[in-house]
Amino acid sequence: MKASPFWNNLFLKHWFASLGKQDCLLCHQSSSGLVCDFCYGDISWFDCQLWQGNLNQWPKIQLALPNLARYSLLAASPYQWPVSRLLTQLKFNRQFGNARMLAQWFYWHCLQTEDPLYPPLPDAILPIPLHHMRYRKRQFNQSVEIAKALSKLTDCHPEYDLLDRVKATQPQTELSAAQRRQNLRRAFRLNQSPAAIQKWQKFQHIALMDDVITTGATMSALASLIQQHYPHIRISCWAIAISLPHQ
């Protein structure tokens, strides 16, 4: 069941009641929560329930993200204002409250349903890792922050140390399809310590979590690597937003 702006504000009133009056993160007008009703109403949401919890059943998504056709895919909205603004504030301005709000929206629009045909929740959420040089510069991983917040809403345990990015890659949007594949070749490594192997063997279903899916190449590279080692694991791809061409 999708949450309306009314429920959005009701939730935020209780969540932030102890903090007093809020200003909307987007328009900076007085608001009862992080985002006011007017800005919330400007957001375009994907209808995940229409596609029974897998946006890869939507021909528009299939055309845009052929790399991910094998996997279940969920995202809350297209990568456009105001969601793009909230993600940018999180990534570059350390607005960690945005991660909690975006995770809540993902839960409402992607996971909260009474449809019996909807896919079950995964055993764990694995955020897409950053290369250590980028992490050292930024001091946090926005996908980890979103996964943390989402885990509190779903009881899906977040796992932060099972994936490692061992190659500093160029931004995918600057590359051709062939260059993207080469860029991500051997970019990731799985933790294969005895404790990690026990976790991998136990998992039946995991979700890879990112802030934005642009080409799908990163998700596809990681998912393929996991399935090479652990073919029994079912993989879902989760993101707050998808950057669709010709929006």
Backbone torsions as a table, in degrees:
resi	resn	phi	psi	omega
1	MET	NA	128.7	-177.2
2	LYS	-80.0	144.4	178.9
3	ALA	-86.6	136.0	177.6
4	SER	-87.8	167.5	173.8
5	PRO	-55.0	-31.3	177.3
6	PHE	-60.1	-47.8	-179.6
7	TRP	-69.4	-31.8	175.4
8	ASN	-57.3	-50.9	-178.3
9	ASN	-69.3	-36.7	179.9
10	LEU	-62.5	-45.3	178.1
11	PHE	-60.6	-46.4	-176.0
12	LEU	-68.8	-31.4	177.5
13	LYS	-60.7	-43.7	178.9
14	HIS	-71.6	-38.8	-175.1
15	TRP	-65.6	-41.9	-173.3
16	PHE	-110.9	17.6	-178.4
17	ALA	-58.2	-36.9	-177.8
18	SER	-70.4	-13.4	-177.5
19	LEU	-95.4	-5.9	179.9
20	GLY	79.6	-156.8	-176.5
21	LYS	-63.2	140.7	179.6
22	GLN	-113.0	156.5	167.8
23	ASP	-108.3	137.9	178.4
24	CYS	-59.1	132.8	-179.5
25	LEU	-62.8	-21.6	-173.4
26	LEU	-100.9	-53.6	-176.8
27	CYS	-100.0	-9.6	176.4
28	HIS	65.8	15.9	173.0
29	GLN	-84.0	160.5	179.5
30	SER	-59.5	135.1	-174.9
31	SER	-147.3	154.0	176.0
32	SER	-80.0	-6.3	-179.6
33	GLY	-149.9	-170.1	-177.5
34	LEU	-65.4	-33.6	179.7
35	VAL	-129.3	130.9	-177.0
36	CYS	-77.8	168.0	-179.0
37	ASP	-60.9	-35.8	-176.4
38	PHE	-66.6	-45.7	179.4
39	CYS	-69.9	-39.0	177.1
40	TYR	-59.6	-38.0	-179.6
41	GLY	-69.2	-16.2	178.6
42	ASP	-82.8	-8.3	-174.1
43	ILE	-83.7	134.7	172.9
44	SER	-91.8	127.0	-178.1
45	TRP	-110.0	141.9	170.1
46	PHE	-72.0	142.9	178.1
47	ASP	-92.1	82.1	-176.8
48	CYS	-66.2	-30.1	-179.9
49	GLN	-69.2	-32.1	177.8
50	LEU	-59.6	-34.6	-178.4
51	TRP	-102.2	20.2	174.4
52	GLN	51.3	45.8	173.2
53	GLY	76.7	18.9	177.4
54	ASN	-147.7	101.1	-178.2
55	LEU	-67.3	-12.2	176.5
56	ASN	-69.7	-8.0	173.1
57	GLN	-81.6	-10.0	179.8
58	TRP	-86.6	120.6	-177.3
59	PRO	-55.5	-33.8	179.7
60	LYS	-63.3	-39.3	179.2
61	ILE	-73.8	-40.4	177.6
62	GLN	-56.1	-41.6	-179.5
63	LEU	-69.2	-38.4	-176.2
64	ALA	-77.8	-32.5	-173.2
65	LEU	-129.7	62.9	-178.7
66	PRO	-62.9	-23.7	179.2
67	ASN	-62.3	-24.9	-173.2
68	LEU	-106.8	13.3	-174.4
69	ALA	-60.3	-26.3	-176.4
70	ARG	-78.8	-14.0	-169.7
71	TYR	-114.0	158.3	172.2
72	SER	-74.8	135.6	-173.6
73	LEU	-129.0	131.6	176.0
74	LEU	-134.2	136.0	173.0
75	ALA	-151.1	153.0	-174.7
76	ALA	-82.9	-38.5	-172.4
77	SER	-157.4	166.6	169.8
78	PRO	-66.6	156.1	178.1
79	TYR	-81.1	86.6	178.7
80	GLN	-151.8	166.9	-179.3
81	TRP	-59.7	140.0	5.6
82	PRO	-95.4	-4.9	-179.8
83	VAL	-62.8	-39.3	178.8
84	SER	-60.5	-36.7	179.0
85	ARG	-66.1	-43.1	179.8
86	LEU	-64.5	-40.0	178.6
87	LEU	-67.9	-38.8	177.7
88	THR	-65.1	-42.1	177.8
89	GLN	-62.1	-38.9	178.1
90	LEU	-65.7	-49.6	-172.0
91	LYS	-69.5	-40.3	-171.1
92	PHE	-110.4	-15.7	-178.4
93	ASN	-119.7	9.5	175.8
94	ARG	56.8	38.1	176.8
95	GLN	-85.6	80.9	-172.0
96	PHE	-69.1	-22.2	173.8
97	GLY	-61.0	-29.0	177.6
98	ASN	-62.2	-35.9	179.9
99	ALA	-62.3	-42.0	178.9
100	ARG	-65.1	-41.6	-179.4
101	MET	-67.5	-43.8	-179.4
102	LEU	-65.8	-37.9	176.4
103	ALA	-63.8	-40.1	178.0
104	GLN	-62.5	-43.7	178.7
105	TRP	-64.1	-41.8	177.3
106	PHE	-59.0	-43.0	179.7
107	TYR	-62.2	-47.0	-178.8
108	TRP	-61.6	-48.1	-169.3
109	HIS	-91.4	-15.8	-176.7
110	CYS	-115.9	-29.6	-170.5
111	LEU	-118.0	-27.2	-174.2
112	GLN	-81.0	107.1	-176.0
113	THR	-157.9	159.5	172.9
114	GLU	-112.4	10.9	-178.9
115	ASP	-71.8	118.3	-179.3
116	PRO	-67.1	-17.5	179.4
117	LEU	-87.8	-3.2	-180.0
118	TYR	-68.1	142.5	-180.0
119	PRO	-64.7	146.3	179.2
120	PRO	-69.1	159.1	177.4
121	LEU	-68.8	150.6	-179.2
122	PRO	-75.4	169.0	176.1
123	ASP	-73.5	-29.7	-175.4
124	ALA	-155.1	156.1	174.0
125	ILE	-110.1	126.1	179.2
126	LEU	-114.7	106.0	178.2
127	PRO	-69.0	147.0	177.4
128	ILE	-64.5	126.1	-175.4
129	PRO	-78.7	154.0	170.7
130	LEU	-96.1	152.2	171.1
131	HIS	-65.7	148.8	-172.8
132	HIS	-61.7	-29.6	178.5
133	MET	-69.4	-40.4	177.5
134	ARG	-69.6	-38.0	178.0
135	TYR	-64.5	-40.7	-179.9
136	ARG	-61.7	-37.6	179.9
137	LYS	-72.4	-41.6	-174.6
138	ARG	-89.3	-29.2	179.2
139	GLN	72.0	8.9	174.2
140	PHE	-164.5	164.3	177.7
141	ASN	-119.0	117.1	-176.2
142	GLN	-60.6	-33.1	179.0
143	SER	-69.0	-33.2	175.2
144	VAL	-65.3	-42.4	-179.7
145	GLU	-62.4	-40.9	178.3
146	ILE	-67.2	-43.0	179.9
147	ALA	-62.9	-39.6	177.2
148	LYS	-58.3	-49.4	-178.1
149	ALA	-65.6	-39.1	-178.5
150	LEU	-69.2	-33.5	-179.6
151	SER	-63.8	-30.7	179.4
152	LYS	-73.0	-19.6	179.8
153	LEU	-93.8	-21.8	-171.5
154	THR	-117.9	-15.3	-172.4
155	ASP	67.2	14.3	172.5
156	CYS	-82.9	121.9	-173.6
157	HIS	-71.7	130.1	175.4
158	PRO	-81.5	140.8	177.6
159	GLU	-121.4	121.1	-173.0
160	TYR	-106.7	-12.1	-171.1
161	ASP	-118.7	16.7	-179.1
162	LEU	-94.0	-18.6	-178.9
163	LEU	-122.0	143.3	179.4
164	ASP	-137.2	136.5	176.1
165	ARG	-98.3	109.1	-171.8
166	VAL	-100.7	-2.8	-179.5
167	LYS	-128.4	128.7	177.0
168	ALA	-78.4	104.8	-174.4
169	THR	-94.3	157.4	173.4
170	GLN	-76.8	157.1	174.4
171	PRO	-58.3	132.0	-174.6
172	GLN	-64.3	-30.4	-175.5
173	THR	-66.6	-17.2	-178.3
174	GLU	-89.4	-1.0	-170.2
175	LEU	-118.8	156.5	173.0
176	SER	-76.2	173.5	-179.1
177	ALA	-60.5	-44.3	179.9
178	ALA	-66.0	-39.7	178.8
179	GLN	-66.1	-34.8	178.4
180	ARG	-62.4	-45.1	-179.9
181	ARG	-62.8	-42.3	179.0
182	GLN	-67.8	-38.0	-179.5
183	ASN	-60.5	-35.5	-175.8
184	LEU	-96.0	0.9	179.8
185	ARG	-64.9	125.3	-178.3
186	ARG	55.8	30.8	179.8
187	ALA	-80.7	-22.3	-174.1
188	PHE	-122.5	157.5	177.0
189	ARG	-141.9	143.9	176.3
190	LEU	-92.0	140.9	171.9
191	ASN	-69.6	120.5	-177.9
192	GLN	-118.5	29.6	172.5
193	SER	-66.8	160.4	179.6
194	PRO	-54.4	-41.9	179.8
195	ALA	-66.3	-39.5	179.5
196	ALA	-67.8	-41.2	179.3
197	ILE	-60.2	-38.8	177.3
198	GLN	-60.3	-40.7	178.3
199	LYS	-66.0	-48.0	-179.6
200	TRP	-57.1	-42.6	-177.9
201	GLN	-68.9	-27.0	-178.9
202	LYS	-79.7	-32.1	-176.5
203	PHE	-65.0	139.1	170.3
204	GLN	-108.6	-27.5	-174.8
205	HIS	-152.1	126.6	176.5
206	ILE	-128.9	159.5	173.6
207	ALA	-118.4	128.0	170.3
208	LEU	-86.4	128.3	-173.1
209	MET	-114.5	126.8	175.3
210	ASP	-133.0	164.9	177.5
211	ASP	-78.4	-48.6	-179.0
212	VAL	-135.4	136.7	169.9
213	ILE	-101.7	122.2	-179.4
214	THR	-103.8	-58.3	179.7
215	THR	-111.6	-18.3	-175.8
216	GLY	85.7	-5.5	-175.4
217	ALA	-67.1	-39.5	-179.4
218	THR	-65.1	-49.7	177.6
219	MET	-58.2	-44.1	-177.7
220	SER	-64.1	-40.7	179.8
221	ALA	-63.6	-43.0	179.7
222	LEU	-68.4	-45.4	-179.4
223	ALA	-61.5	-41.4	178.9
224	SER	-63.8	-40.6	178.9
225	LEU	-62.5	-43.8	179.5
226	ILE	-62.4	-44.1	-176.5
227	GLN	-72.9	-23.4	173.4
228	GLN	-62.5	-38.4	-177.6
229	HIS	-91.0	-33.8	-175.3
230	TYR	-135.0	75.7	-175.1
231	PRO	-65.0	-14.5	-179.3
232	HIS	-76.8	-14.7	-174.2
233	ILE	-82.1	128.6	172.9
234	ARG	-85.0	136.2	-174.5
235	ILE	-119.7	129.7	170.9
236	SER	-110.6	148.1	178.5
237	CYS	-111.5	119.8	-178.0
238	TRP	-118.3	141.2	174.4
239	ALA	-153.1	153.9	174.8
240	ILE	-66.7	-41.7	-175.1
241	ALA	-142.7	158.8	174.3
242	ILE	-122.8	130.6	177.3
243	SER	-86.1	101.9	-177.7
244	LEU	-93.3	141.0	177.2
245	PRO	-71.6	151.2	174.2
246	HIS	56.1	45.6	178.1
247	GLN	-71.6	NA	NA
